[in-house]
Amino acid sequence: MTSHSHVHAPAHHDHDHSHEAGDFDWDALAAHLEREAEIQAPAVTEATRWLRGLASGAPVGRVLDVGSGPGVIAGLLADAFPDAEVVAVDQSAALLERARTRSGGRVGVRQADLPGDFGTLGAADLIWSGNAIHHLGDQQAALTALAGTLRPGGLLAVAERGLPVRFLPRDLGLGRPGLQARLDAAHEEVFAAMRADIPGSVATVEDWPAMLAEAGLVLAGSRTFLVDHPAPLDLPARAYLHVQLSRRRDQLGGLLDAGDLAVLDALLDREAPAGILTRPDAFYLAAVTVHAAARPAEVAR
Ligand SMILES: C[S@@+](CC[C@H](N)C(=O)[O-])C[C@H]1O[C@@H](n2cnc3c(N)ncnc32)[C@H](O)[C@@H]1O
C-alpha cells in the first residue's frame, strides 16, 4: 500500500465474514503487498520512530494497524512499541493469516469489515492506517470513528498519498518520453472511479489534517518519509515492479495509447535487456506522508 499501488481485493460490503471471494488469488495479492511494504519498510520505520517520539511520556499499551493487509507494517509497529499489544485489522482473513504467521505470533489479528465493524475494534493508544481509509466510502466518518477508538491522549496516524512511485528515467529509450506521468494520470482516473463505486461514497476535500481536526483531534504534524532505492535494484524490487506494471497494464489498458501499451509489453518482457527485470537504470523513489493527530487528554476536574 502504498496508496500508489491500489491493489484492490474484492470488496466485502455484505458483512458476511464466513467466506472470501472464491476465485480471487489472495496469495498473489498478499505477496505483492508484502513486497511493497518491505520496499517501503525503511521509511515506515522512520515514521514509527517519529510516532514513538510524539507519544513519549504517554504509555502505549495497545496499537491497531487498520487495513493492515499482510502485516509487514504491523510488525514494524511491534518493533517500535515492543511493550504494546499490536493488532492487525483487516477485512481479509487470508491477509490476516499471513500477518499472524509472518509475525510469529507477535502481532494479533482481528477481522473487521469496515465501516460496519468500527465499534468492535476496542480502545487503542495508537492507531496506524496506511492506504486503507481511501477504500471506505465516507473517509471523514472513518477518521471520526477511529478518533472515537482512541484513549485520551492517544494518537491516530494516517498514511495516505505522499508522492507516486517513480522507477524509470523520463526517456527510457522506448516510446515517447514521460511514460510514468501518463501512467499516473490514467491511474488517477481509475482511482476516482474506484472511489465513486464504493457504496456510500462521499466526495470530500482530501485535506487530511483538516479531516483529523474535524474528527475532534489535535494535530501533531504531517511528515514525509523518502523511500529511496537507487539503481541498480535488487531482484525482489524488480519482481515487485514487474507485477506492478502488469497490473497497471490490465487496469489502465483502455486509457493508454498503442505506443505506451507496446512499451509496457517491452518492459514486461522477461528476457529482453530493456525489460524491468534486467535493465540497469530501474530505481525506486517514493514518498510516504503520515498525518498524525492526538485525542485530547481528559481534563481532571
Ligand atoms: C492497499 S492495502 C494497504 C495494506 C497496508 N496497510 C499497507 O500499506 O501496506 C488496503 C487494505 O485495506 C483492506 N481493506 C479495504 N477495504 C476494507 C474494509 N472495508 N474493511 C476492512 N479492511 C479493508 C484491504 O483488505 C487491504 O488489506
The ligand as a Tripos MOL2 file, in Angstrom:
@<TRIPOS>MOLECULE
LIG
   27    29     1     0     0
SMALL
NO_CHARGES

@<TRIPOS>ATOM
      1 C1         -3.7700   -1.0350   -0.2880 C.3       1 LIG1
      2 S1         -3.9320   -2.2060    1.0220 S.3       1 LIG1
      3 C2         -2.8450   -1.4770    2.2430 C.3       1 LIG1
      4 C3         -2.1620   -2.5020    3.1220 C.3       1 LIG1
      5 C4         -1.1990   -1.9430    4.1690 C.3       1 LIG1
      6 N1         -1.8430   -1.0060    5.0720 N.3       1 LIG1
      7 C5         -0.0190   -1.2750    3.5100 C.2       1 LIG1
      8 O1          0.0450   -0.0310    3.4870 O.co2     1 LIG1
      9 O2          0.8680   -1.9830    3.0150 O.co2     1 LIG1
     10 C6         -5.5550   -1.8850    1.6500 C.3       1 LIG1
     11 C7         -6.0090   -2.8670    2.7190 C.3       1 LIG1
     12 O3         -7.2510   -2.4130    3.2450 O.3       1 LIG1
     13 C8         -8.1090   -3.5280    3.4040 C.3       1 LIG1
     14 N2         -9.4940   -3.0510    3.2900 N.ar      1 LIG1
     15 C9        -10.0690   -2.4950    2.1970 C.ar      1 LIG1
     16 N3        -11.3630   -2.2280    2.4250 N.ar      1 LIG1
     17 C10       -11.6230   -2.6100    3.7040 C.ar      1 LIG1
     18 C11       -12.8050   -2.6000    4.5170 C.ar      1 LIG1
     19 N4        -13.9580   -2.1420    4.0380 N.pl3     1 LIG1
     20 N5        -12.7100   -3.0760    5.7910 N.ar      1 LIG1
     21 C12       -11.5230   -3.5470    6.2660 C.ar      1 LIG1
     22 N6        -10.3910   -3.5920    5.5260 N.ar      1 LIG1
     23 C13       -10.4270   -3.1310    4.2680 C.ar      1 LIG1
     24 C14        -7.7310   -4.4790    2.2810 C.3       1 LIG1
     25 O4         -8.1150   -5.8300    2.5710 O.3       1 LIG1
     26 C15        -6.2270   -4.2760    2.2000 C.3       1 LIG1
     27 O5         -5.5330   -5.1860    3.0030 O.3       1 LIG1
@<TRIPOS>BOND
     1     1     2 1
     2     2     3 1
     3     2    10 1
     4     3     4 1
     5     4     5 1
     6     5     6 1
     7     5     7 1
     8     7     8 2
     9     7     9 1
    10    10    11 1
    11    11    12 1
    12    11    26 1
    13    12    13 1
    14    13    14 1
    15    13    24 1
    16    14    15 ar
    17    14    23 ar
    18    15    16 ar
    19    16    17 ar
    20    17    18 ar
    21    17    23 ar
    22    18    19 1
    23    18    20 ar
    24    20    21 ar
    25    21    22 ar
    26    22    23 ar
    27    24    25 1
    28    24    26 1
    29    26    27 1
@<TRIPOS>SUBSTRUCTURE
     1 LIG1         1 GROUP 0 **** ****
